[in-house]
């Protein structure tokens, strides 16, 4: 029976809605800021500079009580691969202590399980009104480590889809990362890597933020590349922090241009929390993400699917009581077509905000129903609405 139900799920995911008399095969690609998905164990980063940096064992998350068993030293200098060569060091995570049972949040197993169930529910529904199934590929923002992702995909609403995981630890000062999960029967990974974003404060000191995750592979036999982003925040003010996001945009464009130059047929998806709106300088001038298909060319090949939503006043969060659309999906021009063909193209993009994800009362009425109000667990989901894009082609 289980195999039969699995087969039915595959059939639905390949199918098919009708518009203007045509049947279509569809796929959903989306992402969610899971708002501090930590486990309950205080952790640290263990960085083994004696290993090849492409080896995941080079940099991993470990329980804090395991540190005493490791050959390591605390390293207080500037973190970079070169300076760490030959060293085994421990980097303490700024946010790890906050999410433990002994913290003011009382972040215990019961809360953790509720948090997992909430995030899994949202993920399972992304694009489902069009595809009748869970998304083929999902980006995750604000995960602590690989373990929390493993716990997430084991949730009953997700387990049946057999999601794989791509995750690397970053040098982020709080200890949060980006990641990607994917249905193994629909997406085949050919390569993955993280690109370290090096940004500096006004004092010239390095500030540690999230990497850009780059993943290439085949989605339903079509060559694609995904770029997961969580750009530096507006901490300290939008203008002061903008150069850091400009640097992130420059790095992202380099990565996208490189893959596109190697094979122009590869279809590119850059998505995540950019901490900027579609009209911000980082996206407009540095990434050169275009607002309309008519603006696309060989020199400006990337389209911001969220620009039309932004112009309509749609927001994905409220930053300092102002609505913003920080959560965006940007695609290469070979995903744009005015007709259905034998290859995937964009059907539509949305910010997903069903009633249960929206605060219904109080000072934050209309805002995303977030998980935390200070140290109080609200039972909510995230301080961001998720986003997704629906792809379509001939069956």
VOPAGU-2260 file (C-alpha; in pm, 1 decimal, decimal comma):
REM VOPAGU-2260
SITE   aa  ch    i         X         Y         Z
SITE  UNK   A    0       0,0       0,0       0,0
SITE  UNK   A    1     281,6     238,9      92,9
SITE  UNK   A    2     451,2     182,1    -244,1
SITE  UNK   A    3     123,3     244,6    -422,3
SITE  UNK   A    4      69,8     572,8    -237,4
SITE  UNK   A    5     426,6     674,6    -316,9
SITE  UNK   A    6     362,1     602,0    -684,2
SITE  UNK   A    7      45,0     812,7    -675,0
SITE  UNK   A    8     242,5    1101,2    -521,2
SITE  UNK   A    9     493,7    1082,2    -806,2
SITE  UNK   A   10     216,4    1079,4   -1063,0
SITE  UNK   A   11      57,5    1388,2    -907,8
SITE  UNK   A   12     392,5    1567,4    -898,6
SITE  UNK   A   13     437,7    1505,4   -1269,0
SITE  UNK   A   14      87,0    1630,6   -1347,7
SITE  UNK   A   15     -84,2    1852,2   -1447,2
SITE  UNK   A   16    -322,9    2126,8   -1452,3
SITE  UNK   A   17    -508,7    2255,5   -1755,0
SITE  UNK   A   18    -495,7    2605,9   -1889,8
SITE  UNK   A   19    -602,0    2708,7   -2237,7
SITE  UNK   A   20    -658,1    2343,5   -2316,3
SITE  UNK   A   21    -301,7    2227,0   -2241,2
SITE  UNK   A   22    -189,1    1972,5   -1985,9
SITE  UNK   A   23     127,3    2059,3   -1800,8
SITE  UNK   A   24     389,7    1891,5   -1592,6
SITE  UNK   A   25     471,9    2110,2   -1293,2
SITE  UNK   A   26     731,9    2144,8   -1019,0
SITE  UNK   A   27     760,0    2375,6    -718,8
SITE  UNK   A   28    1088,7    2526,9    -602,2
SITE  UNK   A   29    1080,5    2738,9    -288,9
SITE  UNK   A   30    1243,3    2835,2      37,1
SITE  UNK   A   31    1162,1    2917,5     396,7
SITE  UNK   A   32    1336,0    3113,1     668,8
SITE  UNK   A   33    1282,0    2867,8     956,1
SITE  UNK   A   34    1357,5    3139,2    1215,5
SITE  UNK   A   35    1631,2    2998,4    1433,9
SITE  UNK   A   36    1592,2    2624,5    1394,6
SITE  UNK   A   37    1833,4    2512,3    1666,4
SITE  UNK   A   38    1850,6    2186,8    1854,2
SITE  UNK   A   39    1850,0    2202,0    2235,8
SITE  UNK   A   40    2220,0    2120,1    2281,5
SITE  UNK   A   41    2475,1    2399,0    2316,3
SITE  UNK   A   42    2726,0    2359,5    2035,0
SITE  UNK   A   43    3047,5    2494,9    1887,6
SITE  UNK   A   44    3217,0    2483,1    1547,6
SITE  UNK   A   45    3512,7    2248,0    1521,1
SITE  UNK   A   46    3743,3    2346,4    1235,9
SITE  UNK   A   47    4019,5    2105,8    1141,1
SITE  UNK   A   48    4268,1    2294,3     927,7
SITE  UNK   A   49    4471,9    1978,8     872,7
SITE  UNK   A   50    4202,3    1850,2     634,4
SITE  UNK   A   51    4108,1    1949,6     281,3
SITE  UNK   A   52    3855,7    2235,5     313,0
SITE  UNK   A   53    3626,5    2065,6      58,5
SITE  UNK   A   54    3583,9    1780,6     309,3
SITE  UNK   A   55    3276,3    1840,1     532,2
SITE  UNK   A   56    3481,1    1707,2     824,9
SITE  UNK   A   57    3694,0    2021,1     792,9
SITE  UNK   A   58    3419,8    2220,6     962,9
SITE  UNK   A   59    3148,9    2060,7    1171,7
SITE  UNK   A   60    2916,0    2138,1    1460,1
SITE  UNK   A   61    2987,9    1956,6    1788,0
SITE  UNK   A   62    2821,2    1951,0    2133,1
SITE  UNK   A   63    3001,6    2185,7    2367,4
SITE  UNK   A   64    3068,1    1911,1    2621,3
SITE  UNK   A   65    3267,7    1726,1    2354,5
SITE  UNK   A   66    3525,2    2002,7    2319,5
SITE  UNK   A   67    3736,1    1872,1    2605,5
SITE  UNK   A   68    3791,4    1545,0    2417,9
SITE  UNK   A   69    3926,1    1714,9    2105,6
SITE  UNK   A   70    4273,8    1827,0    2019,0
SITE  UNK   A   71    4196,5    2194,6    1965,4
SITE  UNK   A   72    4264,4    2549,8    2069,0
SITE  UNK   A   73    4033,5    2850,8    2085,5
SITE  UNK   A   74    4117,3    3077,2    1795,0
SITE  UNK   A   75    4049,3    3450,8    1834,5
SITE  UNK   A   76    4206,5    3579,8    1515,5
SITE  UNK   A   77    4054,0    3647,7    1176,1
SITE  UNK   A   78    3886,4    3335,3    1041,1
SITE  UNK   A   79    3991,2    3231,0     693,6
SITE  UNK   A   80    4101,2    2909,4     531,7
SITE  UNK   A   81    4458,5    3030,2     491,6
SITE  UNK   A   82    4504,8    3133,9     854,2
SITE  UNK   A   83    4357,4    2807,0     974,7
SITE  UNK   A   84    4592,9    2586,2     774,6
SITE  UNK   A   85    4744,5    2323,3     999,8
SITE  UNK   A   86    4535,5    2424,8    1303,4
SITE  UNK   A   87    4256,0    2247,7    1489,2
SITE  UNK   A   88    4040,2    2513,4    1648,7
SITE  UNK   A   89    3706,1    2567,3    1820,7
SITE  UNK   A   90    3480,1    2860,8    1739,5
SITE  UNK   A   91    3200,7    2928,0    1986,8
SITE  UNK   A   92    2858,8    3010,6    1841,9
SITE  UNK   A   93    2701,4    3337,5    1954,1
SITE  UNK   A   94    2344,4    3203,3    1947,6
SITE  UNK   A   95    2392,9    2852,9    2079,0
SITE  UNK   A   96    2342,0    2924,6    2449,5
SITE  UNK   A   97    2016,0    3109,0    2381,5
SITE  UNK   A   98    1844,3    2795,8    2251,3
SITE  UNK   A   99    1886,9    2554,4    2541,3
SITE  UNK   A  100    1663,1    2435,9    2826,9
SITE  UNK   A  101    1862,0    2643,2    3078,2
SITE  UNK   A  102    1822,3    2971,1    2886,1
SITE  UNK   A  103    1543,0    3228,2    2944,8
SITE  UNK   A  104    1372,2    3078,0    2639,5
SITE  UNK   A  105    1344,5    2740,2    2815,7
SITE  UNK   A  106    1408,2    2586,0    2476,5
SITE  UNK   A  107    1334,2    2223,1    2559,8
SITE  UNK   A  108    1251,6    1910,9    2361,0
SITE  UNK   A  109     878,7    1988,5    2362,5
SITE  UNK   A  110     934,3    2330,8    2204,0
SITE  UNK   A  111    1188,3    2188,8    1958,0
SITE  UNK   A  112     943,5    1922,2    1841,0
SITE  UNK   A  113     667,8    2181,3    1800,4
SITE  UNK   A  114     905,5    2397,3    1599,8
SITE  UNK   A  115     998,2    2106,2    1371,1
SITE  UNK   A  116     632,8    2015,2    1311,8
SITE  UNK   A  117     545,9    2375,9    1227,5
SITE  UNK   A  118     827,3    2422,5     976,1
SITE  UNK   A  119     758,0    2084,5     813,6
SITE  UNK   A  120     391,4    2173,8     766,3
SITE  UNK   A  121     477,5    2495,8     583,5
SITE  UNK   A  122     737,8    2328,5     362,4
SITE  UNK   A  123     500,1    2048,6     263,7
SITE  UNK   A  124     245,3    2303,2     140,0
SITE  UNK   A  125     469,2    2525,6     -73,5
SITE  UNK   A  126     313,0    2530,9    -420,3
SITE  UNK   A  127      84,6    2238,3    -338,0
SITE  UNK   A  128    -223,4    2419,2    -467,6
SITE  UNK   A  129     -65,5    2384,7    -813,9
SITE  UNK   A  130     135,2    2063,4    -788,0
SITE  UNK   A  131     -74,7    1854,0    -544,0
SITE  UNK   A  132     246,8    1750,5    -370,5
SITE  UNK   A  133     542,1    1886,7    -173,7
SITE  UNK   A  134     806,9    2097,9    -350,2
SITE  UNK   A  135    1082,3    1927,2    -546,2
SITE  UNK   A  136    1355,3    2154,3    -405,9
SITE  UNK   A  137    1345,6    2368,5     -91,1
SITE  UNK   A  138    1598,4    2614,7      46,2
SITE  UNK   A  139    1632,7    2658,5     422,8
SITE  UNK   A  140    1753,0    2967,7     606,7
SITE  UNK   A  141    1864,1    2991,1     973,8
SITE  UNK   A  142    1943,7    2625,9    1045,4
SITE  UNK   A  143    2195,8    2549,6    1316,3
SITE  UNK   A  144    2346,8    2231,1    1177,4
SITE  UNK   A  145    2283,8    1920,8     970,8
SITE  UNK   A  146    2115,6    1741,2    1260,9
SITE  UNK   A  147    1821,2    1980,6    1275,8
SITE  UNK   A  148    1767,6    1933,2     901,7
SITE  UNK   A  149    1771,5    1555,3     945,5
SITE  UNK   A  150    1512,5    1588,7    1221,9
SITE  UNK   A  151    1305,7    1817,8     998,0
SITE  UNK   A  152    1285,8    1585,3     696,7
SITE  UNK   A  153    1188,6    1295,9     926,2
SITE  UNK   A  154     867,3    1476,4    1018,9
SITE  UNK   A  155     566,1    1269,3     899,9
SITE  UNK   A  156     445,9    1526,0     644,7
SITE  UNK   A  157     790,8    1528,3     478,2
SITE  UNK   A  158     933,6    1180,1     540,3
SITE  UNK   A  159     734,3    1017,4     257,9
SITE  UNK   A  160     906,2    1239,1      -0,2
SITE  UNK   A  161    1257,3    1107,7      76,9
SITE  UNK   A  162    1438,5    1441,6      87,3
SITE  UNK   A  163    1814,2    1459,9      58,6
SITE  UNK   A  164    2024,6    1728,9     230,9
SITE  UNK   A  165    2297,8    1966,4     118,2
SITE  UNK   A  166    2448,2    2166,4     403,9
SITE  UNK   A  167    2781,1    2318,6     500,8
SITE  UNK   A  168    2868,1    2492,2     825,7
SITE  UNK   A  169    2952,7    2859,3     784,1
SITE  UNK   A  170    3161,8    3100,2     993,3
SITE  UNK   A  171    2848,2    3298,7    1082,2
SITE  UNK   A  172    2897,0    3469,7    1417,5
SITE  UNK   A  173    2566,3    3334,4    1554,6
SITE  UNK   A  174    2611,8    2983,4    1416,8
SITE  UNK   A  175    2331,4    2972,5    1156,3
SITE  UNK   A  176    2358,7    2846,4     798,9
SITE  UNK   A  177    2167,4    2801,9     474,6
SITE  UNK   A  178    2088,3    2460,5     327,7
SITE  UNK   A  179    1896,3    2282,4      54,3
SITE  UNK   A  180    1668,8    1978,5      68,1
SITE  UNK   A  181    1546,2    1798,2    -241,3
SITE  UNK   A  182    1329,9    1504,5    -345,4
SITE  UNK   A  183    1583,8    1244,4    -451,6
SITE  UNK   A  184    1357,6    1097,2    -716,9
SITE  UNK   A  185    1326,5    1433,2    -890,8
SITE  UNK   A  186    1659,3    1610,2    -837,6
SITE  UNK   A  187    2003,7    1457,5    -889,2
SITE  UNK   A  188    2298,9    1649,9    -744,4
SITE  UNK   A  189    2612,5    1676,8    -957,4
SITE  UNK   A  190    2809,9    1921,1    -742,9
SITE  UNK   A  191    2778,0    2143,7    -437,6
SITE  UNK   A  192    3001,5    2395,6    -266,8
SITE  UNK   A  193    2990,6    2696,0     -37,0
SITE  UNK   A  194    3129,3    3036,2    -129,6
SITE  UNK   A  195    3255,7    3223,7     172,3
SITE  UNK   A  196    3141,7    3585,5     185,3
SITE  UNK   A  197    3410,8    3808,3     334,0
SITE  UNK   A  198    3278,1    4141,3     459,1
SITE  UNK   A  199    3422,1    4397,9     699,1
SITE  UNK   A  200    3286,7    4650,4     947,9
SITE  UNK   A  201    3367,3    5019,9     963,5
SITE  UNK   A  202    3657,4    4937,2    1196,4
SITE  UNK   A  203    3809,6    4717,6     926,7
SITE  UNK   A  204    3752,3    4395,0    1118,7
SITE  UNK   A  205    3608,4    4088,5     950,3
SITE  UNK   A  206    3237,4    4023,1    1017,2
SITE  UNK   A  207    3128,8    3663,2     993,9
SITE  UNK   A  208    2811,5    3591,1     802,3
SITE  UNK   A  209    2648,4    3314,6     601,6
SITE  UNK   A  210    2803,0    3155,1     292,9
SITE  UNK   A  211    2634,1    3136,0     -45,7
SITE  UNK   A  212    2544,0    2772,8    -115,1
SITE  UNK   A  213    2585,8    2665,1    -479,0
SITE  UNK   A  214    2426,5    2340,1    -597,9
SITE  UNK   A  215    2415,3    2202,9    -951,5
SITE  UNK   A  216    2227,1    1902,0   -1082,7
SITE  UNK   A  217    1932,6    1777,0   -1285,7
SITE  UNK   A  218    1571,0    1857,9   -1200,5
SITE  UNK   A  219    1348,1    1610,7   -1384,8
SITE  UNK   A  220    1640,5    1561,5   -1625,9
SITE  UNK   A  221    1698,2    1933,1   -1688,8
SITE  UNK   A  222    2030,0    2094,4   -1597,8
SITE  UNK   A  223    1982,7    2348,7   -1317,9
SITE  UNK   A  224    2178,0    2538,9   -1054,1
SITE  UNK   A  225    2055,2    2671,8    -719,5
SITE  UNK   A  226    2213,2    2952,3    -517,9
SITE  UNK   A  227    2092,7    2982,2    -157,7
SITE  UNK   A  228    2144,4    3319,3       9,0
SITE  UNK   A  229    2108,9    3485,4     348,0
SITE  UNK   A  230    2278,1    3819,1     300,9
SITE  UNK   A  231    2416,3    4037,1     582,6
SITE  UNK   A  232    2146,9    4203,9     792,3
SITE  UNK   A  233    2067,6    4573,7     826,2
SITE  UNK   A  234    2211,4    4575,6    1176,8
SITE  UNK   A  235    2357,1    4921,4    1238,7
SITE  UNK   A  236    2134,3    5079,4     973,7
SITE  UNK   A  237    2049,8    5023,1     609,5
SITE  UNK   A  238    2304,2    5268,0     467,5
SITE  UNK   A  239    2591,9    5153,3     690,6
SITE  UNK   A  240    2531,3    4786,1     615,9
SITE  UNK   A  241    2457,4    4821,3     242,3
SITE  UNK   A  242    2821,8    4769,2     127,2
SITE  UNK   A  243    2809,6    4419,4     280,7
SITE  UNK   A  244    2503,8    4327,9      75,6
SITE  UNK   A  245    2660,1    4484,7    -231,5
SITE  UNK   A  246    2956,0    4251,5    -175,0
SITE  UNK   A  247    2716,2    3956,3    -145,0
SITE  UNK   A  248    2547,2    4058,3    -471,2
SITE  UNK   A  249    2884,5    4079,1    -646,9
SITE  UNK   A  250    2983,4    3733,2    -520,4
SITE  UNK   A  251    2647,5    3585,4    -623,0
SITE  UNK   A  252    2671,5    3735,3    -971,3
SITE  UNK   A  253    3023,3    3594,5   -1012,4
SITE  UNK   A  254    2896,1    3246,9    -927,8
SITE  UNK   A  255    2591,9    3271,5   -1153,7
SITE  UNK   A  256    2793,6    3414,1   -1442,8
SITE  UNK   A  257    3053,9    3139,7   -1404,7
SITE  UNK   A  258    2801,7    2856,2   -1429,4
SITE  UNK   A  259    2618,7    3027,2   -1712,0
SITE  UNK   A  260    2943,8    3076,6   -1905,2
SITE  UNK   A  261    3036,5    2710,0   -1863,2
SITE  UNK   A  262    2698,5    2597,6   -1998,9
SITE  UNK   A  263    2443,0    2859,5   -2110,7
SITE  UNK   A  264    2165,4    2597,3   -2111,7
SITE  UNK   A  265    2182,0    2558,5   -1731,3
SITE  UNK   A  266    1876,5    2710,7   -1565,1
SITE  UNK   A  267    1965,1    2923,4   -1264,3
SITE  UNK   A  268    1769,5    2993,6    -946,2
SITE  UNK   A  269    1904,2    3241,5    -690,1
SITE  UNK   A  270    1681,3    3262,7    -384,4
SITE  UNK   A  271    1676,2    3352,8     -18,3
SITE  UNK   A  272    1658,8    3635,4     232,0
SITE  UNK   A  273    1851,3    3919,7      69,2
SITE  UNK   A  274    1780,1    4171,0     349,3
SITE  UNK   A  275    1709,6    4417,3      68,5
SITE  UNK   A  276    1410,2    4492,0    -153,2
SITE  UNK   A  277    1403,2    4429,3    -531,0
SITE  UNK   A  278    1475,2    4800,3    -591,1
SITE  UNK   A  279    1777,3    4814,8    -358,2
SITE  UNK   A  280    2118,7    4892,7    -505,8
SITE  UNK   A  281    2256,6    4548,3    -420,5
SITE  UNK   A  282    2001,9    4365,6    -636,7
SITE  UNK   A  283    1946,0    4633,3    -897,4
SITE  UNK   A  284    2297,7    4761,4    -962,9
SITE  UNK   A  285    2533,9    4487,4    -843,0
SITE  UNK   A  286    2345,0    4166,3    -922,0
SITE  UNK   A  287    2167,1    4350,2   -1206,1
SITE  UNK   A  288    1844,5    4156,8   -1146,2
SITE  UNK   A  289    1594,0    4293,9   -1395,5
SITE  UNK   A  290    1234,4    4393,1   -1314,5
SITE  UNK   A  291    1074,7    4274,8   -1640,0
SITE  UNK   A  292    1132,7    4011,6   -1912,0
SITE  UNK   A  293    1161,4    4292,5   -2169,4
SITE  UNK   A  294    1476,9    4409,9   -1988,7
SITE  UNK   A  295    1657,8    4077,4   -2029,6
SITE  UNK   A  296    1956,2    4048,3   -2261,9
SITE  UNK   A  297    2286,7    3864,2   -2289,0
SITE  UNK   A  298    2445,8    4119,0   -2056,3
SITE  UNK   A  299    2146,6    4135,6   -1817,3
SITE  UNK   A  300    2023,2    3774,0   -1809,7
SITE  UNK   A  301    1866,0    3758,0   -1460,9
SITE  UNK   A  302    1502,7    3833,5   -1380,0
SITE  UNK   A  303    1372,0    3917,3   -1031,5
SITE  UNK   A  304    1038,8    3733,3   -1013,3
SITE  UNK   A  305     940,5    3930,9    -702,3
SITE  UNK   A  306     959,8    4275,8    -857,7
SITE  UNK   A  307     594,8    4274,2    -978,7
SITE  UNK   A  308     482,6    4160,5    -632,1
SITE  UNK   A  309     684,6    4438,6    -470,6
SITE  UNK   A  310     520,2    4697,1    -695,7
SITE  UNK   A  311     179,9    4564,3    -584,2
SITE  UNK   A  312     276,6    4623,6    -220,8
SITE  UNK   A  313     320,8    4257,8    -127,5
SITE  UNK   A  314     565,7    4202,5     160,0
SITE  UNK   A  315     737,8    3898,0     308,8
SITE  UNK   A  316     815,4    4057,2     646,1
SITE  UNK   A  317     799,1    4381,4     841,5
SITE  UNK   A  318    1141,3    4522,4     931,0
SITE  UNK   A  319    1125,7    4798,9    1193,4
SITE  UNK   A  320     749,5    4830,3    1129,7
SITE  UNK   A  321     795,0    4887,1     755,7
SITE  UNK   A  322     680,6    4625,6     502,3
SITE  UNK   A  323     963,4    4472,8     297,9
SITE  UNK   A  324    1002,4    4205,5      34,9
SITE  UNK   A  325    1342,2    4065,3     133,1
SITE  UNK   A  326    1253,6    3707,0      32,3
SITE  UNK   A  327    1306,1    3678,9    -340,9
SITE  UNK   A  328    1363,2    3437,7    -627,8
SITE  UNK   A  329    1576,2    3541,1    -924,5
SITE  UNK   A  330    1604,1    3324,5   -1237,5
SITE  UNK   A  331    1803,7    3316,0   -1560,2
SITE  UNK   A  332    1634,6    3426,8   -1881,1
SITE  UNK   A  333    1621,1    3072,5   -2023,9
SITE  UNK   A  334    1343,5    3005,0   -1769,3
SITE  UNK   A  335    1120,8    3272,5   -1920,9
SITE  UNK   A  336     887,8    3176,8   -2203,3
SITE  UNK   A  337     548,8    3298,6   -2325,3
SITE  UNK   A  338     444,7    2946,9   -2418,7
SITE  UNK   A  339     460,2    2595,3   -2277,3
SITE  UNK   A  340     746,4    2393,3   -2425,8
SITE  UNK   A  341     919,1    2063,7   -2358,7
SITE  UNK   A  342    1150,0    2235,1   -2108,0
SITE  UNK   A  343    1067,7    2397,2   -1775,7
SITE  UNK   A  344     977,0    2765,0   -1769,2
SITE  UNK   A  345     830,0    2988,4   -1499,7
SITE  UNK   A  346     453,3    2971,3   -1460,9
SITE  UNK   A  347     425,1    3197,5   -1157,8
SITE  UNK   A  348     596,8    3304,7    -835,5
SITE  UNK   A  349     427,4    3375,4    -503,3
SITE  UNK   A  350     481,4    3477,7    -144,5
SITE  UNK   A  351     300,1    3210,6      56,5
SITE  UNK   A  352      88,1    3366,5     331,6
SITE  UNK   A  353    -215,6    3152,3     421,3
SITE  UNK   A  354    -419,2    3273,2     723,1
SITE  UNK   A  355    -241,5    3049,0     975,2
SITE  UNK   A  356      93,5    3215,1     892,9
SITE  UNK   A  357     -43,3    3563,1     963,2
SITE  UNK   A  358     -83,3    3734,0    1301,8
SITE  UNK   A  359    -450,9    3805,1    1353,1
SITE  UNK   A  360    -443,3    4055,7    1638,1
SITE  UNK   A  361    -237,7    4291,7    1851,5
SITE  UNK   A  362      44,7    4525,3    1756,0
SITE  UNK   A  363     168,7    4280,0    1495,8
SITE  UNK   A  364    -160,9    4215,1    1318,0
SITE  UNK   A  365     -91,2    4127,6     954,7
SITE  UNK   A  366     274,5    4043,2    1022,1
SITE  UNK   A  367     414,1    3689,7     984,2
SITE  UNK   A  368     319,5    3472,2    1283,7
SITE  UNK   A  369     669,6    3428,3    1421,1
SITE  UNK   A  370     793,2    3160,5    1661,2
SITE  UNK   A  371     923,4    3394,2    1928,9
SITE  UNK   A  372     800,9    3701,4    2108,4
SITE  UNK   A  373    1115,4    3782,8    2302,6
SITE  UNK   A  374    1182,9    3469,7    2507,8
SITE  UNK   A  375     824,4    3345,6    2479,2
SITE  UNK   A  376     750,8    3066,2    2231,0
SITE  UNK   A  377     432,7    3168,7    2049,7
SITE  UNK   A  378     360,1    2842,9    1868,5
SITE  UNK   A  379     413,3    3036,4    1545,0
SITE  UNK   A  380     614,9    2957,3    1236,0
SITE  UNK   A  381     853,8    3227,1    1113,1
SITE  UNK   A  382     915,6    3600,0    1101,4
SITE  UNK   A  383     922,2    3569,7     720,0
SITE  UNK   A  384     663,8    3443,9     472,9
SITE  UNK   A  385     812,3    3178,7     242,6
SITE  UNK   A  386     834,9    3210,9    -134,4
SITE  UNK   A  387     804,6    2965,6    -420,8
SITE  UNK   A  388     805,3    2947,2    -799,7
SITE  UNK   A  389     599,8    2705,7   -1008,4
SITE  UNK   A  390     766,5    2560,6   -1316,6
SITE  UNK   A  391     575,4    2413,6   -1608,3
SITE  UNK   A  392     638,2    2217,9   -1927,8
SITE  UNK   A  393     467,0    1975,8   -2159,8
SITE  UNK   A  394     414,7    1634,3   -1992,4
